[in-house]
Amino acid sequence: MSDTHTDGSQNHHGAKVPGPRPSHGPLLPLPPQRAAAAPDGGEVGDELKNAYWMQWEGEAARTSVWRILGRLPAISRRILALAYRADARATVMVVVFQVASSLMSAFGLLASVSALSALFAQGATSERIHHALPSLALVAGLMAAQGLLDFGVARGQAALTPKVRRAVEQELLRLSCHVRLEAVDDAAFADEANKANDRGLYYMRQSVPQMVQLAHAVLGLAGAAGVLAILHPLLLPLLVLSVIPQGYAAVRSARAQFLSHSRYSTLQRRIRLFTWLLLDRDSAPEVRASTAQQALLEEHERFARRIETEDARLGRQEANVALWGRAVGGLAVGATYAALGWMTATGWMPLAAGGGAFLAIRSSRGTLVSVVLAMHQIYEHALWIDDLERHLERCRALQPHRTGRCLADGVKTITVTDVHYTYPEADRAALRGVSMTLTAGSTVAFVGANGSGKSTMAKLLAGLYAPTQGSICWDGVEVREVDAESIQAQVAMVLQDPVAWPLSALANVTIGAGTITEADPQRALAAVTESGADKVIAGLPQQWATPLSKRFKNGQELSGGNWAKVAVARGLYQDAAVLLLDEPTSSMDARAEHAVYEAVLHGGHGERRRDRITVLISHRLSSVTSCDMIYVFRDGRIIESGTHQDLMNHTTDDGQPGEYREMFTLQASAYQAAASPEEADG
């Protein structure tokens, strides 16, 4: 069969192929089946290679040991400063107890040497044991003291680590949720925020126990080295000789782990994506309706095989490095112990000192591995913490405009004069010279095509954006002269796609007023009654207390139209001076939409609110016919304004109908055309 790709044609698999799109140029042919889809390997697509989570993966493995050592003091100071700010008492306790524990370990090693000296001395066995008892008792006491100190370190760390995480997380969330809206619209800022929350906070929490582990290992090495120096200066070179192969093997192994994790971290996230699609509730209906399970399982298996291959390769590499390390390390340790034996046999060192040196060298080899791993982890994780701290600084610079002055409650007149606004990094202005006057008690409509500037103007009225040029005055007070949040507090904004808060029905109504646990019963009842949400809540199993999310026990899921009613109730409950409705009823049926607009525009009891400005944004022009003023937007400008009747009577300079009349007539004709077949049947 021919493989001609015309509109509605079939390819050689018998499936229909989309036709060309002349307005966007010819549709390109499908590429060949990707070789990377083969289960035996291939590269992952480029779309995830440069994701934020890949930025510092494996960085420590690509950096020299000397650079890591050079940065460790500054990193340690920063982590200690963060910990001290979170809990000064616990931080001091951990530091003091850790140093004291290391001293107990060093003193215990010296006491062990003293005990060995007594045991290896000349004389009867009972006499030697008697002389060794004080040293043995001292060793036992020092070990007990070290155990208590280590317990104190663990308790202090247990108290400190969660506090560091909580303090930094609270600061991140507090700053991030208050940044200006234009910052949130910036893709780079969103990427930074995800990176700070996903990686920075996690590694901030990990940094405290890692620092404790590093300090424990370094102090342990220092203590062992100090004891060896006391026993005999030549023992220090022997310590270095014995630990170099083990340390080199530890560095190689750690770097192999970090680089391997970097190589397949993208694969891990891809496989989690397919796992989520197979298990998630939102995707479950379509997965089953389209029988997509097999395709998703195949992709999951493809990536799982890649991870399996990488894990096996890493295991083999680690085994090879471990074998080399043990072989060379065994030779080095053998040479070290031979040197110790020779020094003891020739009288350079007492037998007891040789025994102490043996214990110190043996413990140092394992401690060095801990030092290497902790150094790599702390260095790499500190890079994520650097990103977190830079993001916090940027958030501090992007906080809402504050002057220390607040707007008075309520408003009589809002005057918009020659307002321009351009989104960050946008090529053209979203608003260009908009002027209008809004008065308390009036209902105003913004209409126009998508992208004409309606919603942007609403956000400027709400104080979410500040004009690039021009002014907005509340009762003569320019918005730049007051705190932006004092404007936002007086505006209730109901959006087309409201947030479905996973809270109780009551909390979904009251959260817009800044409360979840407290409510004004009469105000809440009036809000849901006006919006039509009273019947929705009455039908819930626990009514006001019902969780509006299936993720919770006994939770309920609302339809789009019912969510819209709850969102309108949320806006009404705020009882704000300005109510902005940005197409909140688009998902409602016609009868419910009409009831909401009747309540909002004309008052729940037939009387309009005289202390509130109501702004309605809608594409359904039948909803705005009773508004006091209608502003028609196009390309960021107001091209027409007036009542419905004024605009229906308006014509252009060449006698043609105005924009509003054309849009209204077009919508009305669509309804008439749909109704005509029924009329013909009648």
C-alpha positions as CSV (number, residue, x, y, z in Angstrom):
1,M,0.0,0.0,0.0
2,S,1.2,3.5,-0.8
3,D,2.6,5.5,2.1
4,T,1.3,8.8,0.7
5,H,0.7,11.2,3.7
6,T,-2.3,13.2,2.6
7,D,-5.2,14.2,4.8
8,G,-6.9,11.1,6.0
9,S,-4.6,8.7,4.2
10,Q,-3.1,5.6,5.7
11,N,0.4,4.5,6.1
12,H,1.7,0.9,5.7
13,H,0.5,0.1,9.3
14,G,-3.0,0.9,8.3
15,A,-3.2,3.9,10.7
16,K,-4.4,7.3,9.6
17,V,-1.7,9.9,9.3
18,P,-2.3,13.6,9.9
19,G,-2.6,15.7,6.8
20,P,-0.4,18.8,6.0
21,R,-0.9,22.2,7.7
22,P,-0.6,24.8,5.0
23,S,-0.7,27.7,7.5
24,H,2.4,26.4,9.2
25,G,4.2,24.9,6.2
26,P,4.2,21.2,5.2
27,L,4.2,18.6,7.9
28,L,7.7,17.0,8.1
29,P,7.9,13.2,7.7
30,L,8.3,11.1,10.7
31,P,11.9,10.3,11.6
32,P,13.1,6.7,11.5
33,Q,12.5,4.6,14.6
34,R,15.0,5.7,17.2
35,A,17.9,3.3,17.7
36,A,18.1,4.4,21.3
37,A,14.7,2.6,21.9
38,A,16.4,-0.8,21.6
39,P,16.6,-2.5,25.0
40,D,20.3,-3.2,24.6
41,G,21.4,0.4,25.1
42,G,21.7,3.7,23.4
43,E,21.8,7.3,24.6
44,V,19.0,9.0,26.4
45,G,17.4,11.9,24.6
46,D,18.9,15.3,25.1
47,E,15.8,16.8,26.7
48,L,16.9,15.7,30.1
49,K,20.7,15.9,29.9
50,N,20.9,19.6,31.0
51,A,18.2,19.5,33.6
52,Y,18.9,21.3,36.9
53,W,19.4,18.1,38.9
54,M,22.4,17.2,36.7
55,Q,24.4,20.4,37.4
56,W,26.6,19.2,40.2
57,E,26.3,15.4,39.9
58,G,29.7,13.9,40.0
59,E,31.5,17.3,40.3
60,A,33.6,16.1,43.2
61,A,34.9,13.2,41.1
62,R,36.0,15.7,38.4
63,T,37.8,18.0,40.9
64,S,41.3,17.6,42.2
65,V,41.8,16.5,45.8
66,W,43.8,19.7,46.5
67,R,40.9,21.9,45.4
68,I,38.5,19.9,47.7
69,L,41.0,20.3,50.6
70,G,41.3,24.0,49.8
71,R,37.6,24.6,50.0
72,L,36.8,22.5,53.0
73,P,37.6,25.1,55.7
74,A,35.2,27.7,54.1
75,I,32.5,25.0,53.6
76,S,32.9,23.9,57.3
77,R,32.6,27.5,58.5
78,R,29.4,28.0,56.5
79,I,27.8,24.8,57.8
80,L,28.7,25.6,61.4
81,A,27.3,29.1,61.0
82,L,24.0,27.7,59.7
83,A,23.9,25.2,62.5
84,Y,24.7,27.8,65.1
85,R,21.9,30.1,63.8
86,A,19.4,27.2,64.0
87,D,20.4,26.0,67.5
88,A,23.5,27.6,69.2
89,R,23.4,25.3,72.2
90,A,23.2,22.1,70.3
91,T,25.9,23.2,67.9
92,V,28.3,24.0,70.7
93,M,27.5,20.7,72.4
94,V,28.2,18.7,69.3
95,V,31.5,20.5,68.7
96,V,32.7,20.2,72.3
97,F,31.6,16.6,72.7
98,Q,33.2,15.6,69.4
99,V,36.6,17.1,70.3
100,A,36.4,15.6,73.7
101,S,35.5,12.2,72.3
102,S,38.6,12.3,70.0
103,L,40.8,13.2,72.9
104,M,39.4,10.3,74.9
105,S,40.3,8.0,72.0
106,A,43.9,9.3,71.8
107,F,44.3,9.1,75.6
108,G,42.8,5.6,75.5
109,L,45.5,4.6,73.0
110,L,48.2,6.0,75.2
111,A,46.7,4.2,78.2
112,S,46.7,1.0,76.2
113,V,50.4,1.5,75.5
114,S,51.0,1.9,79.3
115,A,49.0,-1.2,80.0
116,L,51.0,-3.2,77.4
117,S,54.3,-1.9,78.9
118,A,53.2,-3.2,82.3
119,L,52.2,-6.6,80.9
120,F,55.4,-7.0,78.9
121,A,57.6,-6.0,81.7
122,Q,59.9,-8.5,83.6
123,G,58.6,-10.2,86.7
124,A,55.9,-12.6,87.8
125,T,52.7,-12.7,85.8
126,S,50.6,-11.8,88.8
127,E,52.9,-8.8,89.6
128,R,52.7,-7.6,85.9
129,I,48.9,-7.9,85.9
130,H,48.8,-6.0,89.2
131,H,50.9,-3.2,87.8
132,A,48.8,-3.1,84.6
133,L,45.4,-2.8,86.5
134,P,45.5,1.0,86.9
135,S,46.2,1.4,83.2
136,L,43.5,-1.1,82.2
137,A,41.0,0.7,84.5
138,L,42.0,4.0,82.9
139,V,41.4,2.5,79.4
140,A,38.0,1.2,80.5
141,G,37.1,4.6,82.0
142,L,38.2,6.5,78.9
143,M,36.2,4.1,76.7
144,A,33.2,4.6,78.9
145,A,33.7,8.4,78.8
146,Q,34.1,8.3,75.0
147,G,30.8,6.3,74.7
148,L,29.0,8.9,76.8
149,L,30.5,11.7,74.7
150,D,29.5,9.9,71.4
151,F,26.0,9.6,72.9
152,G,26.0,13.3,73.5
153,V,27.2,14.0,69.9
154,A,24.4,11.8,68.6
155,R,21.8,13.5,70.7
156,G,23.0,16.9,69.8
157,Q,23.1,16.0,66.1
158,A,19.6,14.5,66.3
159,A,18.3,17.8,67.8
160,L,20.3,20.0,65.4
161,T,19.8,18.4,62.0
162,P,16.0,18.8,61.8
163,K,16.2,22.4,63.1
164,V,18.7,23.3,60.3
165,R,16.4,21.9,57.7
166,R,13.3,23.5,59.2
167,A,14.9,26.9,59.6
168,V,16.2,27.0,56.0
169,E,13.1,25.5,54.5
170,Q,10.9,28.0,56.3
171,E,13.1,30.9,55.1
172,L,13.0,29.5,51.5
173,L,9.2,29.1,51.5
174,R,8.6,32.5,53.2
175,L,10.7,34.4,50.7
176,S,9.6,32.4,47.6
177,C,5.9,32.7,48.2
178,H,6.2,36.5,48.5
179,V,8.4,37.3,45.5
180,R,6.8,39.5,42.9
181,L,4.7,37.7,40.3
182,E,6.9,38.7,37.4
183,A,9.7,36.8,39.0
184,V,7.6,33.6,39.2
185,D,6.8,34.0,35.5
186,D,10.5,33.8,34.7
187,A,11.5,30.3,33.7
188,A,15.1,30.7,35.0
189,F,13.7,31.7,38.4
190,A,11.4,28.7,38.4
191,D,14.3,26.4,37.6
192,E,16.3,28.0,40.5
193,A,13.4,27.5,42.9
194,N,13.0,23.8,42.0
195,K,16.8,23.3,42.4
196,A,16.9,25.0,45.7
197,N,13.9,23.1,47.1
198,D,14.7,19.7,45.6
199,R,18.4,19.6,46.0
200,G,19.5,22.5,48.2
201,L,17.3,21.7,51.2
202,Y,18.0,18.0,51.0
203,Y,21.8,18.5,51.1
204,M,21.5,21.2,53.7
205,R,20.0,18.6,56.0
206,Q,22.7,16.1,55.0
207,S,25.5,18.5,55.6
208,V,25.3,18.4,59.4
209,P,25.8,14.7,59.9
210,Q,28.4,14.6,57.1
211,M,30.3,17.3,58.9
212,V,30.1,15.4,62.2
213,Q,31.3,12.3,60.4
214,L,34.2,14.1,58.8
215,A,35.2,15.8,62.0
216,H,35.1,12.4,63.8
217,A,37.3,10.8,61.2
218,V,39.8,13.7,60.9
219,L,40.2,14.0,64.7
220,G,40.6,10.3,64.9
221,L,43.4,10.4,62.4
222,A,45.0,13.3,64.1
223,G,44.8,11.5,67.5
224,A,46.4,8.4,66.1
225,A,49.1,10.4,64.4
226,G,49.8,12.3,67.7
227,V,50.1,9.1,69.6
228,L,52.5,7.7,67.0
229,A,54.6,10.9,67.2
230,I,54.8,10.5,71.0
231,L,55.8,6.8,70.7
232,H,58.5,7.4,68.1
233,P,58.9,10.1,65.3
234,L,59.7,7.4,62.7
235,L,56.2,5.9,63.2
236,L,54.6,8.8,61.3
237,P,56.2,7.9,57.9
238,L,55.1,4.3,58.6
239,L,51.5,5.4,59.1
240,V,51.6,7.3,55.8
241,L,53.1,4.3,54.0
242,S,50.4,2.0,55.4
243,V,47.4,4.2,54.5
244,I,48.4,5.6,51.1
245,P,47.3,2.5,49.0
246,Q,44.0,2.3,51.0
247,G,43.4,6.0,50.6
248,Y,44.1,5.9,46.9
249,A,41.7,2.9,46.5
250,A,39.1,4.8,48.5
251,V,39.4,7.9,46.3
252,R,39.1,5.8,43.1
253,S,36.1,4.0,44.5
254,A,34.3,7.2,45.6
255,R,34.9,8.9,42.3
256,A,33.6,5.8,40.4
257,Q,30.4,5.9,42.5
258,F,29.9,9.7,42.0
259,L,30.5,9.5,38.2
260,S,28.3,6.4,37.9
261,H,25.5,8.2,39.7
262,S,25.9,11.2,37.4
263,R,25.7,8.9,34.3
264,Y,22.5,7.3,35.2
265,S,20.7,9.9,37.4
266,T,18.7,10.9,34.3
267,L,17.8,7.3,33.7
268,Q,16.6,7.0,37.3
269,R,14.3,10.0,36.9
270,R,13.0,8.7,33.6
271,I,12.1,5.4,35.1
272,R,10.4,7.1,38.0
273,L,8.3,9.0,35.5
274,F,7.1,5.8,34.0
275,T,6.5,4.3,37.4
276,W,4.4,7.4,38.4
277,L,2.4,7.2,35.2
278,L,1.6,3.5,35.9
279,L,0.6,4.2,39.5
280,D,-0.9,7.7,39.5
281,R,-4.6,8.2,40.0
282,D,-4.9,11.0,37.5
283,S,-3.4,9.0,34.6
284,A,-5.1,5.7,35.6
285,P,-8.3,6.2,33.4
286,E,-6.5,7.0,30.2
287,V,-3.8,4.4,30.8
288,R,-6.5,1.7,30.9
289,A,-8.8,3.2,28.3
290,S,-6.0,3.4,25.7
291,T,-4.4,0.1,26.9
292,A,-1.1,2.0,27.3
293,Q,0.1,-0.3,30.0
294,Q,2.3,-2.4,27.7
295,A,4.0,0.5,26.1
296,L,4.8,2.1,29.5
297,L,6.0,-1.2,30.9
298,E,8.3,-1.7,27.9
299,E,9.8,1.8,28.3
300,H,10.2,1.1,32.1
301,E,12.0,-2.1,31.3
302,R,14.3,-0.5,28.7
303,F,15.6,2.1,31.3
304,A,15.7,-0.6,34.0
305,R,18.0,-2.7,31.9
306,R,20.3,0.3,31.4
307,I,20.4,0.9,35.1
308,E,21.0,-2.8,35.7
309,T,24.0,-2.7,33.2
310,E,25.4,0.4,34.9
311,D,25.1,-1.1,38.4
312,A,26.8,-4.3,37.3
313,R,29.6,-2.3,35.6
314,L,30.1,-0.2,38.7
315,G,30.2,-3.3,40.9
316,R,32.9,-4.9,38.7
317,Q,34.9,-1.7,38.8
318,E,34.7,-1.4,42.5
319,A,35.7,-5.0,42.9
320,N,38.8,-4.4,40.7
321,V,39.8,-1.3,42.7
322,A,39.2,-3.1,46.0
323,L,41.4,-6.0,44.8
324,W,44.1,-3.7,43.8
325,G,43.8,-1.7,47.0
326,R,44.0,-4.8,49.2
327,A,46.9,-6.3,47.3
328,V,49.0,-3.2,47.3
329,G,47.8,-2.2,50.7
330,G,48.6,-5.6,52.1
331,L,52.2,-5.2,50.8
332,A,52.4,-1.8,52.4
333,V,51.0,-2.9,55.7
334,G,53.3,-5.9,55.6
335,A,56.3,-3.6,55.1
336,T,55.0,-1.4,57.9
337,Y,54.7,-4.2,60.3
338,A,58.1,-5.6,59.3
339,A,59.6,-2.2,60.0
340,L,57.8,-2.2,63.4
341,G,59.2,-5.6,64.1
342,W,62.7,-4.5,63.2
343,M,62.5,-1.4,65.3
344,T,61.3,-3.5,68.3
345,A,63.9,-6.2,67.8
346,T,66.8,-3.7,67.5
347,G,65.7,-1.8,70.6
348,W,64.7,1.4,68.8
349,M,61.2,0.9,70.3
350,P,59.9,-0.9,73.3
351,L,57.6,-3.9,72.6
352,A,54.7,-2.1,74.3
353,A,55.1,0.9,72.0
354,G,55.2,-1.4,69.0
355,G,51.8,-2.9,70.1
356,G,50.3,0.6,70.5
357,A,51.6,1.6,67.1
358,F,50.1,-1.6,65.6
359,L,46.7,-0.6,67.1
360,A,46.9,3.0,65.8
361,I,47.9,2.1,62.3
362,R,45.2,-0.6,62.1
363,S,42.4,1.9,63.1
364,S,43.8,4.6,60.9
365,R,43.3,2.6,57.7
366,G,39.5,2.4,58.1
367,T,39.3,5.9,59.3
368,L,40.9,7.2,56.2
369,V,38.2,5.7,54.0
370,S,35.6,7.6,56.0
371,V,37.6,10.8,55.5
372,V,37.7,10.4,51.7
373,L,34.0,9.7,51.4
374,A,33.0,12.5,53.7
375,M,35.3,15.0,51.9
376,H,33.8,14.1,48.5
377,Q,30.2,14.3,49.7
378,I,30.6,17.5,51.6
379,Y,32.3,19.2,48.7
380,E,29.7,18.2,46.2
381,H,26.8,18.9,48.5
382,A,28.2,22.3,49.3
383,L,27.8,23.3,45.6
384,W,24.0,22.7,46.0
385,I,24.0,24.7,49.2
386,D,25.7,27.5,47.3
387,D,22.9,27.5,44.8
388,L,20.3,27.5,47.6
389,E,21.9,30.5,49.3
390,R,22.2,32.4,46.0
391,H,18.5,31.7,45.4
392,L,17.6,33.0,48.9
393,E,19.5,36.2,48.2
394,R,17.7,36.6,44.9
395,C,14.4,36.1,46.6
396,R,15.2,38.8,49.1
397,A,15.9,41.2,46.3
398,L,12.5,40.3,44.6
399,Q,10.2,40.9,47.6
400,P,7.1,43.0,47.0
401,H,7.4,46.8,46.9
402,R,7.4,48.1,50.4
403,T,7.3,51.7,51.6
404,G,6.0,51.3,55.1
405,R,2.7,52.9,54.1
406,C,-0.6,51.0,53.7
407,L,-3.8,51.9,51.9
408,A,-6.8,52.8,53.9
409,D,-9.6,50.2,54.0
410,G,-12.1,50.4,51.2
411,V,-11.9,52.5,48.1
412,K,-14.2,55.0,46.3
413,T,-12.3,55.6,43.1
414,I,-9.5,53.8,41.2
415,T,-8.0,56.0,38.5
416,V,-5.9,54.4,35.8
417,T,-3.9,56.9,33.7
418,D,-1.9,56.0,30.6
419,V,-0.7,52.7,32.0
420,H,1.9,50.7,30.1
421,Y,3.2,47.3,31.1
422,T,5.8,45.0,29.5
423,Y,6.5,41.5,30.8
424,P,10.1,40.7,31.6
425,E,12.0,39.6,28.4
426,A,8.9,40.2,26.3
427,D,9.3,41.7,22.8
428,R,6.2,43.9,23.0
429,A,4.1,45.6,25.6
430,A,1.1,43.8,27.0
431,L,-0.6,47.2,27.8
432,R,-0.1,50.4,25.9
433,G,-1.6,53.6,27.2
434,V,-4.7,52.2,29.1
435,S,-6.8,54.8,31.1
436,M,-10.1,54.2,33.0
437,T,-11.9,55.2,36.1
438,L,-13.6,52.7,38.4
439,T,-16.0,53.8,41.2
440,A,-17.4,51.9,44.2
441,G,-20.7,50.3,43.6
442,S,-20.1,49.9,39.8
443,T,-19.7,46.7,37.8
444,V,-17.2,46.8,35.0
445,A,-16.4,44.3,32.2
446,F,-13.2,43.8,30.3
447,V,-13.7,42.0,26.9
448,G,-11.5,41.2,24.0
449,A,-9.6,38.5,22.3
450,N,-7.0,36.3,24.0
451,G,-3.8,38.3,24.5
452,S,-5.5,41.6,24.3
453,G,-4.4,42.7,27.8
454,K,-7.6,42.0,29.9
455,S,-6.0,39.7,32.5
456,T,-2.8,41.8,32.6
457,M,-4.9,44.9,33.5
458,A,-6.7,42.9,36.2
459,K,-3.4,41.8,37.7
460,L,-2.2,45.4,37.8
461,L,-5.4,46.5,39.5
462,A,-4.8,43.7,42.0
463,G,-1.3,45.0,42.8
464,L,0.4,41.8,41.4
465,Y,2.3,43.9,38.8
466,A,3.4,47.5,38.9
467,P,3.0,49.7,35.8
468,T,6.0,50.1,33.6
469,Q,4.7,53.5,32.8
470,G,1.7,55.6,33.9
471,S,-0.1,55.5,37.2
472,I,-2.9,53.7,39.2
473,C,-4.3,55.7,42.1
474,W,-6.6,54.5,44.9
475,D,-8.5,57.5,46.1
476,G,-5.7,59.7,44.9
477,V,-2.9,57.6,46.4
478,E,-0.4,56.2,43.8
479,V,0.2,52.5,44.1
480,R,4.0,52.9,44.1
481,E,3.7,55.0,47.3
482,V,2.2,52.1,49.4
483,D,3.1,48.5,50.2
484,A,2.1,46.2,47.3
485,E,0.7,43.7,49.8
486,S,-1.7,46.3,51.2
487,I,-3.3,46.6,47.8
488,Q,-3.5,42.8,47.3
489,A,-5.2,42.5,50.7
490,Q,-8.1,44.6,49.4
491,V,-8.6,42.7,46.2
492,A,-10.4,39.3,45.8
493,M,-9.4,37.7,42.5
494,V,-11.2,34.6,41.1
495,L,-9.4,33.0,38.2
496,Q,-10.6,30.8,35.4
497,D,-8.5,27.8,36.7
498,P,-8.7,28.2,40.5
499,V,-6.6,26.2,42.8
500,A,-8.3,23.0,44.1
501,W,-6.9,23.2,47.6
502,P,-6.6,19.7,49.2
503,L,-8.4,21.0,52.3
504,S,-11.9,20.8,53.8
505,A,-14.8,22.5,52.0
506,L,-14.9,25.2,54.6
507,A,-11.1,25.9,54.3
508,N,-11.5,26.1,50.6
509,V,-13.9,29.0,51.1
510,T,-12.0,30.8,53.9
511,I,-8.4,30.4,52.7
512,G,-8.6,33.5,50.5
513,A,-9.1,35.6,53.7
514,G,-5.9,34.1,55.1
515,T,-7.3,31.5,57.4
516,I,-7.9,27.7,57.4
517,T,-8.9,26.9,60.9
518,E,-11.1,29.8,61.7
519,A,-14.3,31.1,59.9
520,D,-17.1,33.5,60.2
521,P,-20.2,31.2,59.9
522,Q,-22.6,33.8,58.6
523,R,-20.1,35.2,56.1
524,A,-19.2,31.8,54.9
525,L,-22.9,30.8,54.4
526,A,-23.7,34.0,52.6
527,A,-20.7,33.5,50.2
528,V,-21.6,30.0,49.3
529,T,-25.3,30.9,48.9
530,E,-24.5,33.7,46.5
531,S,-22.1,31.6,44.4
532,G,-24.4,28.6,44.3
533,A,-21.9,26.5,46.2
534,D,-24.3,25.9,49.1
535,K,-26.0,23.0,47.2
536,V,-22.5,21.6,46.4
537,I,-21.4,21.5,50.0
538,A,-24.8,20.3,51.2
539,G,-24.4,17.2,49.0
540,L,-21.0,16.3,50.5
541,P,-20.8,13.4,53.0
542,Q,-19.5,15.6,55.8
543,Q,-20.6,18.8,54.3
544,W,-18.3,21.6,55.5
545,A,-15.7,19.2,56.9
546,T,-15.4,17.0,53.8
547,P,-11.8,17.0,52.4
548,L,-12.0,18.1,48.7
549,S,-9.4,15.6,47.5
550,K,-9.4,11.9,46.8
551,R,-5.9,11.7,48.3
552,F,-7.5,11.7,51.7
553,K,-9.8,9.3,53.5
554,N,-13.5,10.1,52.7
555,G,-12.3,12.8,50.4
556,Q,-14.5,13.9,47.5
557,E,-13.6,15.2,44.0
558,L,-15.7,18.1,42.6
559,S,-16.5,18.7,38.9
560,G,-15.0,21.7,37.2
561,G,-18.3,23.7,37.5
562,N,-18.6,23.0,41.2
563,W,-15.0,23.9,41.8
564,A,-15.8,27.2,40.0
565,K,-18.7,27.8,42.4
566,V,-16.5,27.2,45.4
567,A,-13.8,29.6,44.0
568,V,-16.4,32.3,43.5
569,A,-17.5,31.7,47.1
570,R,-13.9,32.1,48.2
571,G,-13.7,35.5,46.5
572,L,-17.0,36.6,48.0
573,Y,-15.9,35.5,51.5
574,Q,-12.9,37.8,51.3
575,D,-15.4,40.7,51.4
576,A,-12.8,42.8,49.5
577,A,-13.1,46.4,48.2
578,V,-12.4,45.1,44.7
579,L,-13.7,41.8,43.3
580,L,-12.0,40.6,40.1
581,L,-13.7,37.7,38.2
582,D,-11.4,36.4,35.4
583,E,-13.7,34.0,33.6
584,P,-14.4,31.9,36.7
585,T,-17.7,30.5,35.3
586,S,-16.3,29.2,32.0
587,S,-16.7,25.6,33.2
588,M,-20.3,26.1,34.6
589,D,-23.5,25.3,32.8
590,A,-25.5,28.2,31.5
591,R,-28.1,28.2,34.3
592,A,-25.4,28.1,37.1
593,E,-23.4,30.8,35.3
594,H,-26.5,33.1,35.1
595,A,-27.3,32.6,38.8
596,V,-23.7,33.4,39.8
597,Y,-23.6,36.6,37.7
598,E,-27.0,37.7,39.0
599,A,-25.8,37.3,42.6
600,V,-22.4,38.9,42.0
601,L,-23.4,41.7,39.7
602,H,-26.8,42.6,41.3
603,G,-26.4,41.4,44.8
604,G,-27.6,38.3,46.6
605,H,-30.7,40.1,47.9
606,G,-31.4,42.1,44.8
607,E,-29.3,45.1,46.1
608,R,-25.9,45.9,44.6
609,R,-23.0,46.3,46.9
610,R,-22.3,50.1,47.0
611,D,-18.9,49.7,48.7
612,R,-17.4,47.3,46.1
613,I,-16.0,47.6,42.6
614,T,-16.7,44.5,40.6
615,V,-14.6,43.7,37.5
616,L,-15.7,40.9,35.2
617,I,-13.6,39.4,32.5
618,S,-15.5,37.2,30.1
619,H,-15.6,35.9,26.5
620,R,-19.3,35.3,26.8
621,L,-20.7,38.7,26.0
622,S,-24.2,37.8,27.1
623,S,-22.8,37.8,30.7
624,V,-21.7,41.5,30.6
625,T,-24.7,43.2,29.0
626,S,-25.9,44.6,32.4
627,C,-22.5,46.0,33.5
628,D,-22.3,49.7,34.1
629,M,-19.2,50.0,31.9
630,I,-17.6,47.7,29.3
631,Y,-14.0,48.2,28.1
632,V,-13.0,46.5,24.8
633,F,-9.3,45.6,24.7
634,R,-7.2,45.0,21.6
635,D,-3.4,44.8,21.4
636,G,-3.0,46.2,24.8
637,R,-5.2,49.2,24.2
638,I,-8.8,50.1,25.0
639,I,-10.5,50.7,21.6
640,E,-14.1,51.1,22.8
641,S,-15.9,51.7,26.1
642,G,-19.4,52.3,27.2
643,T,-22.6,50.5,28.2
644,H,-23.8,47.5,26.2
645,Q,-26.3,49.7,24.3
646,D,-23.7,52.4,23.7
647,L,-21.4,49.8,22.1
648,M,-24.1,48.2,20.1
649,N,-24.9,51.6,18.6
650,H,-21.3,52.5,18.0
651,T,-19.8,52.6,14.5
652,T,-16.3,53.3,13.2
653,D,-15.4,56.4,11.2
654,D,-16.2,54.6,7.9
655,G,-19.7,53.5,9.2
656,Q,-18.8,49.9,10.0
657,P,-20.0,48.2,13.3
658,G,-17.6,48.5,16.2
659,E,-15.5,45.6,17.6
660,Y,-17.9,44.9,20.5
661,R,-21.0,44.8,18.2
662,E,-19.2,42.5,15.8
663,M,-18.2,40.0,18.6
664,F,-21.7,40.1,20.2
665,T,-23.5,39.6,16.8
666,L,-21.2,36.8,16.0
667,Q,-21.9,35.0,19.2
668,A,-25.6,35.6,19.0
669,S,-25.7,34.3,15.4
670,A,-24.0,31.1,16.5
671,Y,-26.8,30.5,19.0
672,Q,-29.5,31.4,16.4
673,A,-27.9,29.0,13.9
674,A,-27.9,26.2,16.4
675,A,-31.6,26.9,17.3
676,S,-32.9,27.1,13.7
677,P,-33.2,23.3,13.0
678,E,-35.4,22.9,16.1
679,E,-37.5,25.9,15.0
680,A,-37.8,24.3,11.5
681,D,-39.0,21.0,13.1
682,G,-41.5,23.0,15.1
